[in-house]
Amino acid sequence: FELFDEIIVLHEGKIVYSGERGFMLDYFEESGYKVNRSINPADEVLSIVDEHGDELPEFFKKSGNESFDLEHAEHGEQLMYDQYSRNWFVQFFWGVKRGLQLIKNNPSITGSRVLFAILMALIVGTFFYQLGDHQSSIFGTQGALFIVATFPAFQALSGLPTVFSGRNVFYYQRRNNYYHAIPMQFADFVVSLPVTVIESVLFATICYWMIGFNSLFIRFFYFVLMVLVIEVYFSLVTKISGFLLPSFLIANILMPPTIFMQSFFSGYGIRPDRAPEYLQWAFYVSPFRYLYEGLCINEFLGLDLYCKNDEFVPPKSDPLFDKPFILGGYEGN
């Protein structure tokens, strides 16, 4: 803050102060407002503007302290456009540039998402470490595939706070024809895509090799692609929900159970043929059903499974295992 020479303070597009940085607190104090000089001046002025914003623009115009002028708009009035001043490509370009700057200004958000994905991959990989291709590992493999399929969807919910933090700015700029919704939302998607790809690829790769899924590269590529697709899909769902739902609180309440209900009809918890007829439609609209089914086919198609000694019925240690049937044995079957 100390690096600024001149300060312009706005409220809803109208100027409430324009002048030297060192005189700013004096101006509001001399105008009759209580000023707390023991805290950050910028925070204190924002508090004053939040509380008295409606009366400050008119007071500033009467104060005679005007030192800022707009070339294409009357002083103190909000700048508005009847139509977009730039085409969609230019709007998209500036949207990407702004999104990259926001990521640069908040590296901890990106870093925490990537680190959390790695941490969860290590936890899942540890629980299902090297399951193998024997008979009893089938259920564990199915459970691991289900967890891997659902985690990216819940991971995408971490984008909700970001959506709501920038929603008011987006509405304001769209309302005043600064930017069109389509190029700006597409720019936001493009900017967020690299982070989504990185965390999805890291999560899928760590889980895949720690759990010991099919070693064919084409199977590994399909696995990573499906994990990426489901996270991109739910990232878009999260953004859309952030603009449709009235508040972050409501979105935070509704989104997790919505994802859970969709995952419930994936075919892992309950098979479609065992569900009531009036719920059959839910299996067809759940994206997890197709994802989970695809991951299972990708893993088990053409896989040779075997039985360990203790998985035979009867076990090989049974004295009658190799005896002929006439003697009550099993003839090695």
Stockholm file with secondary structure:
# STOCKHOLM 1.0

chainA/1-333         FELFDEIIVLHEGKIVYSGERGFMLDYFEESGYKVNRSINPADEVLSIVDEHGDELPEFFKKSGNESFDLEHAEHGEQLMYDQYSRNWFVQFFWGVKRGLQLIKNNPSITGSRVLFAILMALIVGTFFYQLGDHQSSIFGTQGALFIVATFPAFQALSGLPTVFSGRNVFYYQRRNNYYHAIPMQFADFVVSLPVTVIESVLFATICYWMIGFNSLFIRFFYFVLMVLVIEVYFSLVTKISGFLLPSFLIANILMPPTIFMQSFFSGYGIRPDRAPEYLQWAFYVSPFRYLYEGLCINEFLGLDLYCKNDEFVPPKSDPLFDKPFILGGYEGN
#=GR chainA/1-333 SS CTTCSEEEEEETTEEEEEEEGGGHHHHHHHTTCCCCTTSCHHHHHHHHHHHHTTTHHHHHHHHTCCCCCCSSSCTTSCCCCSSCSSCHHHHHHHHHHHHHHHHHHCHHHHHHHHHHHHHHHHHHHHHTTTCCSBTTHHHHHHHHHHHHHHHHHHHHGGGHHHHHHHHHHHHHHHHTTSSCHHHHHHHHHHHHHHHHHHHHHHHHHHHHHHHTCCCCHHHHHHHHHHHHHHHHHHHHHHHHHHHHSSCHHHHHHHHHHHHHHHHHTTSSSSCGGGSCGGGHHHHHHCHHHHHHHHHHHHHHTTCCCBCCGGGSSSCTTSTTTTSCGGGTCCTTC
#=GC SS_cons         CTTCSEEEEEETTEEEEEEEGGGHHHHHHHTTCCCCTTSCHHHHHHHHHHHHTTTHHHHHHHHTCCCCCCSSSCTTSCCCCSSCSSCHHHHHHHHHHHHHHHHHHCHHHHHHHHHHHHHHHHHHHHHTTTCCSBTTHHHHHHHHHHHHHHHHHHHHGGGHHHHHHHHHHHHHHHHTTSSCHHHHHHHHHHHHHHHHHHHHHHHHHHHHHHHTCCCCHHHHHHHHHHHHHHHHHHHHHHHHHHHHSSCHHHHHHHHHHHHHHHHHTTSSSSCGGGSCGGGHHHHHHCHHHHHHHHHHHHHHTTCCCBCCGGGSSSCTTSTTTTSCGGGTCCTTC
//
